[in-house]
């Protein structure tokens, strides 16, 4: 079954702003929400909440989460009836596709990986699932409203 990532416009805007604010360092964080499944439609991963993280590496081409912040994000998502569905990070100077470093490090087959490119004037957001080094791009739909 195919998958799509639906993200509230307000959360999309926050991810873009976080990415721009930290440039040239990679921004990073979690995206939380719910999953809707239907036998006739793609699985819809609905992103409702952003959990910004500190990039402990403070580098333009690598990120590491603070473990305390990770635990706090997991706890907050659960308390809101949500799950951590995606990890996002920015590529300040490269395209919105997994780099060799990303492929080496992003190994959770249950997680969606969202990459925001700031390479050009217009930010570019793409989402991927990576399973056994096979990269599958998901459709990203930005939605208005709550």
N, C-alpha and C positions, 0 to 999 in steps of 0.2 A: 504494500500500500504506500502511495506517495505521501509526502509530508509538505506542509507549508508553515511558515512562521508569520503570524499576525502580530503586529506590534502597535500599541496605541501611539498616536502621533506625539503626544506629550512625552512619552518615554523615548521614542525615536529622537525627538529634539534634544532631550537631556543627554542621550548617548553622544550625539554629534557635538553638543556643547562641551561635554566632558573631554572628548577627544581633542577638540580645538584648544581647550584651555591648557592641556598638558603638552601640546606639541612643542618641541620635537620628541618628547618622551612618549612612549606608548601608554595610553590610558587602558584601564581594564576594570572588569566588574562582572557581576552576575545579572541575568535577566530572569525574573520569576513570573510564574503565571499558572495556567491550567491547560489541560489537554482535552480537546473534543474529538471524539472518534465517531465515525458514521460508516456503515457498510458501503455507501455509494459515493462518499466524498473523501478527499485527502484528509489525513490526520492534521488537525489544526492546533498548532502550539501557540496559545494565546498569551502574549507577553503583556503583563499588566504593571509590573514593578521593576524598578532599577535599583541595584545595590552597587554603588560605586566602591571600588577597592583601591587601596594604595598599591602602586607598583613599587615593591621593595627594591627592585633592580634599578629603577630610575634610568632606564636605557631606552634608546630609540628603536631597538629591534628585539626586545625581550621583556617579558613581564613575569613577576612572581607575586602571588597574593600573600597578604598577611594572614597567617592561620587564625588569629583571633577574629579578624574581620570576616573570614570565611564562615566560621562557626556562628557568628552573630547574624550573618545573612541567611544561613540555613534556618536558624531559630526564628528569625523574623518572618521568613517565607512560610514556614510551617504554621506559625501563629495566625497568619492571614489566610490559611487554607490553600496555599500555593506551593509549588515545587520550584526548585532552581532548574530551569529548563535550558539555559544557555550561558556560556561564557562569552563576553565580548572583549575585544581589544582593538586598538587602532594600529594602523600602519601609516605613520606620519609621512613617509616618502615613497611608499610602494603600493601596488594594486591591492584591492580587496579580495585576495585569494591566499590560501594557506602557503606560507613560506616553507622552506626546508626546515627551518627551526620549529615552526608550528607543527609540521608533520612528525618531527622527532619527539615533540613534547605533548601534543594534544592527543591523548590516547583513550579517553573515556567514550565508549561507543554509545552511551546513553545521553551524552551531552551534545547540544548544538553549539557550534562555534560561529559567532558573529564577528565579522571583521569590517572595520570602517577605514576606508582609505581616504587620506587627506592629500593624496598625491597631486590632485588638480584643484581648481577653484571650487568645484562642486563636490562635496563629500559623497562617497559611494559606499553603501552598506550591502553586504552579502552575507548569507548564512550557509553553513555546511554541516553535514554529519560526516564524521571520519570513523570508519570501521575497518580494522585490519589494513590500514593505510590506503583504503579506497575512499576517495573523496566524492561526496554527492552534494550538489548544490540544491538548496531549497528555495522555493519562491518566497520572497519577503513582501508582505502586504502591510502597508501603513494604514491604520484605521483611525478615524475621528471618534471622539466620544469616550465614554467610560466603559 
